[in-house]
Amino acid sequence: MGETVDTSEIAAQLGEQLIEAILQNAPTTDIQSLVETGAPVWYQNEAEGMSPLHAAAYTRNFELVQFLIGKGAVWNAGASNGSVNATITGSTHTGGHDLVDYLQNTAGDIALSYNDEEIYYAIRNEGIRAELLLNLLSSRGGLAPNSSTNLILQETDATAASSSENFLSSKLRYTKDETGQDICFISVDGEDIGVMMGWETPIMMETVQSIYDSLPERDNLKVLNVGFGLGIIDRLFQALPSPPAQHVIIEPHPDVIRYMRENSWHMKPGVKILEGKWQDFVEKEELIGLGGFDVVYVDTFSENYQDLRQFFGHLPNLLSGPHARFSFFNGLGATNPLFYDVYSHISELHLADIGLDVQWSNVDARPQNPVINHTMKSFATKFQSRTLNLGLIVCPSTLHFGPIFINSYTSGFAHNDHIQPLHFRPPECSHCTCVYYHDWHRTKRPRPAAEGNILPAVSQVVSPAAIAEKASANTSTFSSPRNTLSSSTGIVVASNENPARSAPPLSVAQQPSTINAGLPFDEEAKLVYGVVLSLRNMVKKLSGRDESFTSYRTSTYKLHLHETVSGYKFIMLTDPKTDSLRFVLRQIYAGPFVEYVVRNPLVNMDSKEYGIDNEYFRTSVDRLVRGLSIFA
Ligand SMILES: C[S@@+](CC[C@H](N)C(=O)[O-])C[C@H]1O[C@@H](n2cnc3c(N)ncnc32)[C@H](O)[C@@H]1O
């Protein structure tokens, strides 16, 4: 008997070869012949979740991106480590499910992080095409509703945030946030998830204003609102110069209905409350018999795009005529710009199917006084509202083609296979300003920076002994967003706090690290930055071409560099034996940094007075680094 051939292993080898060739900028013809001879374009490696399309996006090779898409590359690879199981919800209120995380960037996200519109649009358009096709197939029964390639159809879990049934039977809590704004929560797995938050008011205001301004007739309006929540939009409808003659609200949740009753909504003139889900009424005389509506607005919770699309199908029966306006709160993939973009377009196309014309407009609805909690953070992106000819769609999150400020380097000297601290600094500084510090392991610890030499939100070097005591059972502690992370081996890390509120500095006697200490870490950072700049310039001069260096090795450490096209640098120092960490640096940049720093409006990247530290970034970087094989 002949030997068994392991085809998956061969595919993996070819896939790796293909990715490597792309990253090495091999000639396009070589890459094409690799694909022609069987290298799988759908391949996604386990170590980094990288696909050929990711690699082409990293190297900004548009021609290759087009070629790979033409050959069947998966546009949303990375959405969940190869098998897509994200749910696109039909309303805003996704219950905090992130569609991607730091290891789950799609190739489109990478293009976006480079501000590469050409590549981004090629991938996005492929996304629209593929998702439309999958929608069509599923609606004709040609595809199982939980196909692993389709973004929209699969429920990720059955918590109250993603299952309508569970949501409707869970307890809701109405309260005020710390800025005094109304907020409505449910608890999912012990975490409070905002169903509706007062800071979304500007989005609702923009919606009502745009609808109202575009109505040819404003008297005797008939308005239908699906999903009361905090009643923000209903209050705004009621506050119009000519309030609706008829105002129908569909709401199924018993706690919301109780809240409505407590606030006398059942008594308001012209208001009719239909207690139940829209699905219960949409074909019933009770609703249809009320006559066509001039305005229909939908903002539910825990429903997905399939539900929303079903609702679209009923619009011709609900709207009063060509002058009528329809709008919905668009949270389609709102935590990821690519999915958001793809699904905004898909909804537009599906609305066109039923004769609705779409117009979009923008609204910046960033919270003025952001409350730092998980829910708020995941939605605290720049908001966008989109106006329709026959309605208005409001969308959280916006495409980010603005400049991206990134500059990072690591400092310190390695021991074992462990990686040393990371520092980030704004690119404009001619001297080194440390805006982030993270250390995993080292024998020769840096000393604390001189007073006044580091920015708020940048870590202080503290005693490993003190840390070790605190975190004895835990090798990595992120107990609070503004907390101290400790590594099992010592040192530092973070405080995102105002120094005045931070823990008091350790006394000299408490600082055993000084005996074996290296330079103060701010000095060390400057030194590394200087070395990198000099080497970079030297390489450029010597090569006489547009060449850059990506690493160098001494007998005691190895320095890895990733420089983005926009000129920012990511640097790590490791043990000299470590293999290339270029991909890891790229991942830190395209993953945690873009996700939690660049796209986080709470981080002021231009600031020379404040660091960029934040819980999500730190946790993601730590998890990414600790997951590396060299860390094992
Ligand atoms: C995000 S809130 C709406 C917020 C509202 N737009 C406002 O301005 O305050 C979602 C509401 O939709 C309701 N809801 C959930 N599923 C629904 C369904 N199938 N039909 C009608 N309402 C639903 C929820 O109970 C909740 O009150």
PDBQT file of the ligand as one rigid body, heavy atoms in Angstrom, charges set to zero:
ROOT
HETATM    1  C1  LIG A 701     -32.834  50.371  21.633  1.00  0.00    +0.000 C 
HETATM    2  S1  LIG A 701     -34.390  50.425  22.302  1.00  0.00    +0.000 S 
HETATM    3  C2  LIG A 701     -35.171  51.654  21.368  1.00  0.00    +0.000 C 
HETATM    4  C3  LIG A 701     -34.736  53.010  21.759  1.00  0.00    +0.000 C 
HETATM    5  C4  LIG A 701     -35.586  54.128  21.208  1.00  0.00    +0.000 C 
HETATM    6  N1  LIG A 701     -35.356  54.334  19.806  1.00  0.00    +0.000 N 
HETATM    7  C5  LIG A 701     -35.348  55.418  21.949  1.00  0.00    +0.000 C 
HETATM    8  O1  LIG A 701     -35.244  56.461  21.285  1.00  0.00    +0.000 OA
HETATM    9  O2  LIG A 701     -35.264  55.420  23.195  1.00  0.00    +0.000 OA
HETATM   10  C6  LIG A 701     -35.054  48.948  21.665  1.00  0.00    +0.000 C 
HETATM   11  C7  LIG A 701     -36.469  48.696  22.075  1.00  0.00    +0.000 C 
HETATM   12  O3  LIG A 701     -37.000  47.731  21.151  1.00  0.00    +0.000 OA
HETATM   13  C8  LIG A 701     -37.815  46.847  21.864  1.00  0.00    +0.000 C 
HETATM   14  N2  LIG A 701     -37.965  45.632  21.050  1.00  0.00    +0.000 N 
HETATM   15  C9  LIG A 701     -37.163  44.541  21.029  1.00  0.00    +0.000 A 
HETATM   16  N3  LIG A 701     -37.625  43.635  20.150  1.00  0.00    +0.000 NA
HETATM   17  C10 LIG A 701     -38.754  44.173  19.592  1.00  0.00    +0.000 A 
HETATM   18  C11 LIG A 701     -39.684  43.714  18.619  1.00  0.00    +0.000 A 
HETATM   19  N4  LIG A 701     -39.545  42.544  18.022  1.00  0.00    +0.000 N 
HETATM   20  N5  LIG A 701     -40.723  44.512  18.310  1.00  0.00    +0.000 NA
HETATM   21  C12 LIG A 701     -40.857  45.737  18.895  1.00  0.00    +0.000 A 
HETATM   22  N6  LIG A 701     -39.992  46.220  19.811  1.00  0.00    +0.000 NA
HETATM   23  C13 LIG A 701     -38.970  45.453  20.168  1.00  0.00    +0.000 A 
HETATM   24  C14 LIG A 701     -37.076  46.668  23.167  1.00  0.00    +0.000 C 
HETATM   25  O4  LIG A 701     -37.895  46.161  24.183  1.00  0.00    +0.000 OA
HETATM   26  C15 LIG A 701     -36.606  48.074  23.446  1.00  0.00    +0.000 C 
HETATM   27  O5  LIG A 701     -37.537  48.797  24.188  1.00  0.00    +0.000 OA
ENDROOT
TORSDOF 0
